[in-house]
């Protein structure tokens, strides 16, 4: 049983929840103007774990046949038959139940909006089969995280209340879509062979990297607007400057002719960026500087 759990843990890349979880917390602390209630933190955490685990399980199930043919992914649990499809389905249903129950425990609006989140989480794995805009869909799926965190704490529906989390969600969507553009470059030849769609396939690697830079510039711009709207102060600006430097370094690690450091750019840099933005925003709320 322990071995099977470890295989499942590795299969869904549970540790990568770090990419989205800090932004859900970011939405919470901004909505609460400080530290949310402990029960809100608890249920938002479980909702995020459930949502991401469900999304990854669905992704693995949908892509299992293609993963078996791709040298980069052939060693994943389903192609190697370390897990049975039924086991992954049951795990996905358990994760979905956790997501739905957590949304219900938070507030009615979270539960009402649950189908919207599910549409993105279930739909994304299929988009690469018919559109090169699949990277944007993945970004939007992750961009739900800060909006969900905000609504979990402040479910008031108004333009003034929802504009900051909406902009924050777009910032995360541009950030995730941008680094997915970088990540997808490594599968260019396989995707072409299989007739799959992506921006590297539709255009080329150089264009994909240029668009990634543009999307990450948009991320910083949107975070800048959020900081101005919410008067977040000096520590927030310092965090934004660090995040900008990390993004610049991320793009320096890869080029159209050298993707050897792609995993460092994708996994390390993006984990650091998520944590830096969250921690500096958290400190900005509690330690006010002009």
Secondary structure, DSSP 8 states (H G I E B T S, - for coil): -HHHHHHHHHHTTGGGGHHHHHHHHHHHHHHHTS---HHHHHHHHHHHHHHHHHHHHHHHHHTHHHHTT-TTTTTSTTTTTSS-HHHHHHHHHHHHHHHHHHHHHH-HHHHHTHHHHHHHHHHHHHHTTT-TTHHHHHHHHHHHHHHHHHHHH----SHHHHHHHHHHHHHHHHHHHHHHHHHHGGGHHHHHHHT---HHHHS-HHHHHHHHHHHHHHHHHHHHHHHHHTT--HHHHHHHHHHHHHHHHHHHT-BTTB-TTHHIIIIIIHHHHHHHHHHHHHHHHHS---
